[in-house]
Amino acid sequence: MGKRETADARSAVRPFGIRDKLGYLFGDFGNDFTFVLSSSFLLKFYTDVMGVPAFAVGVIMMIARFVDAFTDVAMGRICDRSKTTAAGKLRPWIRRMCGPVAIASFLMYQSGLAGMPMGFKIGYLFVTYILWGSIFYTSINIPYGSMASAISPEPSDRQSLSTFRTMGGTLAGVVIGAGVPMLAYDNVNGNQVLSGPKMTLIAGIFSLCAIVAYLLCYSMTTERVRTPETSGKQESVGKMLGNALKNRALISIIVASIVMLLAQLTMQSMSNYVYPNFYKNTTAQAASTMMMMVAMLVAAAIAKPLAARFGKAEVSVVSNLMAACTSILLLIIRPESVWVYVGMQTLGWFGLGVFSMVSWALITDVIDYTELKNGVREDGTVYALYSFARKLGQAASAGLSGVLLSLVGYTNESAFEPGVVEGIFTVANLVPAIGFILLALVLWFWYPLHKKQVDANVAALKEKHAGE
């Protein structure tokens, strides 16, 4: 009788469709209104407006990400232990935490504090950045990311969710990447200088937009894969981490994520120095962001059919090698024309875009693999470890960018000196080139879930769940 009632309940659930895809898109749209603003402009804001050394900002970002070692895993365990409600196990967290994450983001960009003592400014950045990233962003991003495997059990549906998630993040990236350079800079003696009050206003507007996007995500998605609450005898965090270290698929995708974000976020954050400082052209920076959107749209159109035919990991290897070649060419040619730079960087974004469209589907493959390996499905825990790895990549990028900017002599006083801007250009292209090459090597030689294995795992799980 119980099985029949379960079957009837499942049949009453709205079928997976475009509403879920758009809802999931809005989730990352909301995420990236605060995340992309932070990864792209927080370093620039604190070096140029607040006058904090780049090295200090980078160190704070790195410390915050290590705090995430505890908060990410803890939130994953909380998700797995959460009670399943009529709205699901994971979706309720989107509604609960959308306000706190948006407010914390806005607090980081308070230009009115620029005249305060240096110690106060560094302490303020540390506290608000921890509140935003390590506590509130974690508490909404972990359940959001885990939802992909709960919305549908079908690999093709999950690939669609991965594509729509990437498009949501890309849309937010375009709004931020194009809007901020066009609106937040003032022309001072022929140089493009970031305006503190304008950045504060923009951060407030983006926080409001994030709340709206999160609520749309909550209202438009449905959890269909229902798992029972984890009992109080759930294995310890130590044992969970021990299992993770033996999980080749999870460890390799964690390493891949760290390397990918190191490359991607360095490209992203250094654009805020290449365009206004090296080329003195923020209009081209806005145009570059629009071209990135075009590249991502093309990538979205071809990623799913390519992944279905050749495999997600296989397609990712080729796309990352393409991005690496573009960065190497830019480093060698060092084009004098900013528009040549925009065009070549667009090719790099296309290569990265193809990988981005399938990257979130890769972790759902890892979740399936882990269930077969350990006999227990723990979406939240696996995603938390993956998210922690991504934050390590963010930390490495922020820390490395800050350190390298300091090494090339960048301060708000030396921002336009010839030797400094040449160093900026080198950093902006060399680090991504190395990262994309390493990423391709990891996915080809270490990551085990290539197409044949993924197809076998999907079939095994269908057989397992049919017998339950």
C-alpha positions in Angstrom: 0.0 0.0 0.0 2.9 2.3 0.9 4.5 1.8 -2.5 1.3 2.5 -4.3 0.8 5.7 -2.3 4.3 6.8 -3.2 3.8 6.1 -6.9 0.5 8.1 -6.8 2.3 11.0 -5.1 5.0 11.0 -7.7 2.6 11.0 -10.6 0.9 14.1 -9.1 4.1 16.1 -9.2 4.3 18.6 -12.0 6.6 17.1 -14.8 10.0 18.6 -15.3 10.0 21.4 -17.8 10.9 24.9 -18.8 9.6 26.3 -15.5 12.2 24.4 -13.6 14.9 25.4 -16.0 14.1 29.1 -15.7 13.7 28.9 -12.0 17.1 27.3 -11.7 18.5 30.0 -14.0 17.2 32.7 -11.6 18.9 30.9 -8.7 22.4 31.5 -10.1 21.2 34.9 -11.4 20.7 35.8 -7.8 23.9 34.1 -6.6 26.1 36.1 -9.1 24.6 39.5 -8.3 26.7 39.3 -5.2 29.3 36.7 -6.1 30.4 38.2 -9.5 30.4 41.7 -8.0 32.7 40.4 -5.3 35.0 38.4 -7.5 35.2 41.1 -10.1 35.2 44.4 -8.2 35.8 43.9 -4.5 39.6 43.9 -4.9 39.4 46.9 -7.2 37.1 48.7 -4.8 39.3 48.2 -1.8 42.6 49.0 -3.6 41.4 52.1 -5.5 38.6 53.5 -3.3 39.4 52.4 0.2 43.2 52.5 -0.2 43.8 49.1 1.2 47.0 47.3 -0.2 46.2 44.6 -2.7 48.2 42.1 -0.7 46.0 42.7 2.4 42.8 42.2 0.5 44.0 39.0 -1.0 45.1 37.6 2.3 41.7 38.4 3.8 39.9 36.6 1.0 42.1 33.6 1.4 41.5 33.4 5.2 37.7 33.7 4.6 37.8 30.8 2.2 39.6 28.6 4.7 36.8 29.4 7.2 34.6 27.9 4.5 36.3 24.6 5.2 34.0 24.4 8.2 30.9 26.3 7.1 30.5 24.6 3.7 30.7 21.1 5.1 28.5 22.0 8.0 25.9 23.4 5.7 26.0 20.3 3.6 25.4 18.1 6.6 22.5 20.4 7.7 21.0 20.0 4.3 21.2 16.2 4.4 19.7 16.2 7.9 16.9 18.7 7.1 13.3 17.5 7.2 11.5 17.1 3.9 8.7 19.6 3.8 6.0 20.1 1.2 8.4 22.5 -0.5 11.2 19.9 -0.4 14.3 19.5 1.7 16.6 22.1 0.0 14.3 24.8 -1.6 13.2 26.3 1.8 16.8 27.5 2.4 16.6 29.7 -0.7 13.7 31.7 0.8 15.2 31.8 4.3 18.6 33.1 3.4 18.1 35.4 0.4 17.7 38.5 2.6 20.8 38.0 4.8 23.1 37.3 1.9 22.0 40.4 0.0 22.4 42.7 3.0 25.8 41.4 3.8 26.9 41.9 0.3 25.8 45.6 0.4 27.7 46.2 3.6 31.0 45.3 2.0 30.9 48.4 -0.4 30.6 51.3 2.0 32.7 54.0 0.4 31.8 56.4 3.2 34.3 54.6 5.4 37.2 55.3 3.1 38.5 58.0 5.5 38.7 55.7 8.5 42.1 54.4 9.8 43.6 51.6 7.9 43.2 49.1 10.7 39.5 49.8 10.9 39.1 49.4 7.1 40.9 46.0 7.1 38.9 44.8 10.0 35.6 45.9 8.5 36.4 44.1 5.2 37.3 41.0 7.2 34.1 40.9 9.2 31.7 41.8 6.4 33.4 39.4 3.9 33.2 36.5 6.4 29.5 37.3 7.0 28.7 37.4 3.3 30.8 34.6 1.9 31.5 32.1 4.7 28.1 32.3 6.4 25.2 33.7 4.4 26.3 32.9 0.8 27.2 29.3 1.9 23.8 28.9 3.6 22.0 29.6 0.3 24.5 28.3 -2.3 25.0 24.8 -0.9 21.2 23.9 -0.9 20.8 25.6 -4.3 23.6 23.6 -5.9 22.4 20.4 -4.3 18.9 21.0 -5.8 20.1 20.0 -9.3 20.1 16.3 -8.5 16.8 16.6 -6.5 14.8 18.4 -9.3 15.2 15.5 -11.7 16.9 12.0 -11.7 17.4 12.1 -15.5 20.9 13.0 -16.8 19.6 15.0 -19.8 17.4 17.1 -17.4 20.4 17.7 -15.2 22.5 18.8 -18.2 19.7 21.3 -19.0 19.8 22.6 -15.5 23.6 22.9 -15.7 23.2 24.9 -18.9 20.5 27.1 -17.6 22.4 27.7 -14.3 25.5 28.8 -16.3 23.3 31.1 -18.4 21.8 32.6 -15.2 25.3 33.3 -14.0 26.4 34.6 -17.4 23.4 37.0 -17.5 24.3 38.4 -14.1 27.9 38.6 -15.2 26.9 40.6 -18.3 24.8 43.0 -16.2 27.7 43.5 -13.7 30.6 43.3 -16.1 29.1 45.7 -18.6 27.1 47.9 -16.3 29.7 48.6 -13.6 32.5 49.8 -16.0 30.0 52.1 -17.8 28.5 53.6 -14.7 31.0 53.4 -11.8 34.1 55.2 -13.4 34.9 58.9 -13.5 37.3 60.4 -16.0 40.0 62.1 -14.0 42.8 63.8 -16.0 42.3 61.3 -18.8 42.4 58.3 -16.5 39.4 56.0 -15.6 39.0 56.1 -11.8 36.5 54.0 -9.9 33.9 56.1 -8.0 33.3 55.0 -4.4 29.7 56.5 -4.0 28.6 55.0 -7.3 29.9 51.6 -6.3 28.0 51.7 -3.0 24.8 52.6 -4.9 25.3 49.9 -7.5 25.9 47.3 -4.8 22.6 48.2 -3.1 20.7 47.9 -6.4 22.3 44.5 -7.1 21.4 43.2 -3.6 17.7 44.0 -4.2 17.9 42.3 -7.6 19.4 39.2 -5.9 16.5 38.9 -3.5 14.0 39.0 -6.4 15.9 36.4 -8.4 16.1 34.0 -5.4 12.4 34.2 -4.7 11.7 33.4 -8.4 14.0 30.4 -8.1 12.1 29.2 -5.0 8.6 29.6 -6.6 9.4 28.1 -10.0 11.4 24.9 -9.1 10.1 21.6 -7.8 12.0 18.9 -5.9 11.1 15.5 -7.4 13.8 13.2 -6.0 12.8 12.9 -2.4 15.2 11.3 0.0 14.4 10.4 3.7 15.9 12.4 6.5 19.3 11.2 7.6 19.1 9.5 11.0 21.0 10.6 14.0 23.5 7.8 13.3 24.8 9.6 10.3 28.5 8.9 9.8 30.9 11.4 11.4 32.4 14.2 9.4 35.8 12.5 9.8 34.5 9.3 8.2 32.8 11.3 5.5 36.1 13.0 4.7 37.9 9.7 4.8 35.5 8.3 2.2 36.0 11.5 0.1 39.8 10.9 0.0 39.2 7.5 -1.4 36.8 8.8 -4.1 38.8 9.4 -7.2 36.0 11.1 -9.1 35.3 13.5 -6.2 38.9 14.4 -5.5 39.8 14.9 -9.2 36.7 17.2 -9.8 37.7 19.1 -6.6 41.2 19.7 -8.0 39.7 20.6 -11.4 37.4 23.1 -9.8 40.2 24.8 -7.9 42.3 25.1 -11.1 39.3 26.3 -13.2 38.4 29.1 -10.8 42.0 30.1 -10.4 42.1 30.7 -14.2 38.6 32.1 -14.7 38.5 34.5 -11.8 42.0 35.7 -12.5 40.8 36.6 -16.0 37.7 38.2 -14.5 39.3 40.2 -11.8 42.4 41.3 -13.8 40.1 42.7 -16.5 39.3 45.5 -14.0 43.0 46.5 -14.3 43.8 45.6 -17.9 41.1 47.8 -19.4 41.1 50.9 -17.3 44.8 50.9 -16.5 46.6 49.2 -19.5 44.3 50.3 -22.3 42.5 53.2 -20.4 39.3 52.2 -22.0 36.3 51.0 -19.8 34.0 51.2 -22.8 35.9 48.3 -24.3 35.6 46.5 -21.0 31.8 46.8 -21.2 31.9 45.6 -24.8 34.1 42.6 -23.8 31.4 41.6 -21.4 28.8 41.8 -24.0 30.9 39.7 -26.4 31.4 37.2 -23.5 27.6 36.9 -23.4 27.5 36.1 -27.2 30.3 33.5 -26.7 28.3 31.9 -23.8 25.1 31.8 -25.9 27.0 30.0 -28.7 28.5 27.6 -26.1 25.1 27.0 -24.6 23.7 26.0 -28.0 26.4 23.4 -28.8 27.4 22.1 -25.3 24.5 19.7 -24.7 24.6 17.9 -28.1 28.4 17.7 -28.0 28.3 16.4 -24.4 25.7 13.8 -25.3 27.7 12.6 -28.3 31.3 12.7 -27.0 30.9 13.0 -23.2 31.1 15.9 -20.8 34.7 15.3 -19.7 35.9 14.8 -23.2 34.3 18.1 -24.5 35.6 19.9 -21.4 39.2 18.9 -22.2 39.0 20.3 -25.8 37.3 23.5 -24.7 39.9 24.3 -22.0 42.8 23.7 -24.4 41.2 26.2 -26.7 41.0 28.8 -23.9 44.6 28.1 -23.0 45.8 28.7 -26.6 44.0 32.0 -26.7 45.7 33.2 -23.5 49.1 32.2 -24.7 48.6 34.0 -28.0 47.6 37.2 -26.2 50.7 36.9 -24.0 52.9 36.6 -27.0 51.2 39.2 -29.3 50.4 41.8 -26.7 48.1 43.6 -29.1 48.2 47.4 -29.0 44.6 47.7 -30.1 42.1 47.1 -27.3 39.6 45.8 -29.8 42.0 43.1 -31.0 42.3 42.1 -27.3 38.5 42.0 -26.9 38.1 39.8 -30.0 40.8 37.3 -28.9 39.5 37.2 -25.3 36.1 36.4 -26.7 37.5 33.2 -28.2 38.9 32.3 -24.8 35.5 33.0 -23.1 33.9 30.7 -25.7 36.3 27.8 -24.8 35.6 28.4 -21.1 31.9 28.7 -21.8 31.6 25.2 -23.3 33.2 23.8 -20.1 31.0 26.0 -17.9 27.9 24.7 -19.6 28.7 21.1 -18.5 30.5 21.7 -15.3 27.5 21.6 -13.0 26.4 18.3 -14.6 29.8 16.8 -13.8 29.1 17.1 -10.1 25.7 15.3 -10.5 27.7 12.5 -12.2 30.0 12.4 -9.2 27.0 12.3 -6.8 25.6 9.3 -8.7 29.0 7.6 -8.7 29.3 8.2 -4.9 25.9 6.7 -4.3 27.0 3.5 -6.1 30.3 3.4 -4.3 29.1 4.1 -0.8 25.4 2.9 -1.0 24.2 6.2 0.5 23.0 9.3 -1.4 24.2 12.5 0.2 23.7 15.3 -2.3 24.3 18.1 0.2 27.5 16.6 1.6 29.1 15.9 -1.8 28.1 19.3 -3.1 29.4 21.0 0.0 32.8 19.4 -0.5 32.7 20.5 -4.2 31.6 24.0 -3.1 34.4 24.2 -0.6 36.8 23.3 -3.4 35.4 26.1 -5.6 36.0 28.5 -2.7 39.6 27.3 -2.4 39.9 28.3 -6.1 38.3 31.6 -5.3 40.8 32.1 -2.5 43.7 31.1 -4.6 42.6 33.5 -7.3 42.0 36.5 -4.9 45.2 35.8 -3.0 47.3 35.3 -6.1 45.8 38.4 -7.8 46.5 40.5 -4.8 50.0 39.2 -4.3 51.0 39.6 -8.0 49.5 43.1 -8.1 51.7 44.0 -5.2 54.7 42.3 -6.8 54.3 44.4 -10.0 54.1 47.5 -7.7 50.4 48.3 -8.0 49.0 50.9 -5.6 46.3 53.5 -6.1 49.2 56.0 -6.6 51.2 53.9 -9.1 48.2 52.5 -11.0 49.1 54.0 -14.4 52.9 53.8 -14.4 54.2 52.0 -17.5 56.1 49.2 -15.7 53.1 48.5 -13.5 50.6 48.2 -16.3 52.9 45.9 -18.3 53.0 43.7 -15.3 49.2 43.7 -15.1 48.9 42.5 -18.7 51.3 39.6 -18.1 49.5 38.5 -14.9 46.1 38.7 -16.7 47.1 36.3 -19.4 49.8 34.0 -18.0 47.9 32.7 -15.0 44.8 31.7 -17.0 47.0 30.0 -19.7 48.6 27.8 -17.0 45.3 27.1 -15.3 43.5 26.0 -18.5 46.3 23.6 -19.4 46.3 22.0 -16.0 42.5 21.7 -16.0 42.6 19.8 -19.3 45.2 17.4 -18.0 43.3 16.7 -14.8 40.0 16.0 -16.7 41.7 13.7 -19.2 44.1 11.7 -17.1 42.7 11.7 -13.6 38.9 12.3 -13.6 37.4 8.8 -14.2 33.8 9.6 -15.3 34.1 9.7 -19.0 31.1 8.9 -21.2 31.2 5.1 -21.1 31.4 5.0 -17.3 28.7 7.7 -16.8 26.3 5.8 -19.0 27.0 2.6 -17.0 26.4 4.4 -13.7 23.1 5.9 -14.8 21.8 2.4 -15.9 22.9 0.9 -12.6 21.2 3.5 -10.5 17.9 3.1 -12.5 18.0 -0.6 -11.8 18.8 0.0 -8.1 16.0 2.6 -7.6 13.5 0.5 -9.5 13.9 -2.3 -7.0 13.4 0.0 -4.0 
